[in-house]
Amino acid sequence: MTVSEFLSKKFEKLAPYTPGEQPQDKSYIKLNTNESPYPPSEAVARAVTKTEIDDLRLYPDPECRGVRSVIAEKYGVEPKNVFISNGSDETLSFAFMAFCDEEHPVVFPDISYGFYEVYAQLYGIPYKKMPLKTDFSVDVNDYTACGANVVIANPNAPTGLCICVEDIRKILETNKNNVVLIDEAYVDFGGESCVELVHEYDNLLVVRTYSKSMSLAGARLGFAIGSEKLIGDLNTIKFSTNPYNINRISLIAAECAMKDEDYYKDKIGKITNAREYTIQELKKSGFSVTDSKANFVFAKHDKISGEKIYNSLKDKGILVRWFNSDRIRDYVRISVGTHENMECLIKALNEILEAVE
Ligand SMILES: *Cc1c(COP(=O)(O)O)cnc(C)c1O
């Protein structure tokens, strides 16, 4: 990124987030940004009518009442416990802005979603990256009574590993003066949600997204569930930045999709089956693979570097994600697509391995 003489000095050293590649042709099997290989449910398509298009002349509901009530019902909370955002990235951004400062630094795992560090830098928040154990699991003792706000993705990305709800309870119990944000972007694929704990802990913020399990990455929809206090603070930030943060089309998509539980359950089942197939086949070919409970697998092979795997797969028309960062440089993260996508992936990987052996 370039820095002009006009940019505020406070952003001079900012290292922005690097999104996964989004090629605008469809020539790749795209397994690099954890999107769903399946379209949203029919009800979503039916909801986007001519009337809705005509109504685009009107501003959307800044309070997002329709979708908040559907989400509240589904998760057994009140609408006042629900916050809707433009992708869950926006909730994360607002939460860092609202709750973190010099007196409330933030901690998160050294290997996790890259945006946490970007937001900490953007808002000038002191932060500490807690090293995961060598097997990439979270050491809960790093976070108990840590005197800082805590951000943990569960399941974590890009490892796919989970932390149990009882460990989250320990963190909440010992950090009552700090916010504990649990990013559940991938929880629908096999993790254990801690959303029930919002009834017990007013310092818990659970963050979710429509982008992964609900096939709506392009609609940009995320939400948070938490105490009325925390949701109120997020609203203070939202109404001070962009009150109309969700467009009308996304609002109806969000409301309709939430009602189509059976459709998404079926697709999630297909994706988790394809994940287990992929893990098994990768192991047969000599890969080490983490025990991912997300819609991606995280794998490495002794005979070939992560970078080489990434490049060789790209040559064969398959996009995966490689992170050029310490501790995980040997790995690639592969999103789980359809079963057929994963058969193509395994075939391509086996050809690549044959060529190096
Ligand atoms: C994908 C992802 C998000 C952001 O998703 P949005 O598309 O902004 O809703 C947040 N956290 C994690 C861990 C993710 O992987």
The ligand as an ORCA input file, in Angstrom:
! r2SCAN-3c Opt
* xyz 0 1
  C     -14.845    -14.596      7.704
  C     -14.590    -14.168      9.099
  C     -15.137    -13.006      9.630
  C     -15.793    -11.930      8.813
  O     -16.837    -12.245      8.106
  P     -17.782    -11.156      7.451
  O     -17.853    -11.591      6.037
  O     -17.249     -9.776      7.639
  O     -19.053    -11.370      8.203
  C     -14.957    -12.736     10.964
  N     -14.229    -13.534     11.742
  C     -13.653    -14.638     11.266
  C     -12.837    -15.481     12.179
  C     -13.798    -14.975      9.923
  O     -13.157    -16.028      9.427
*
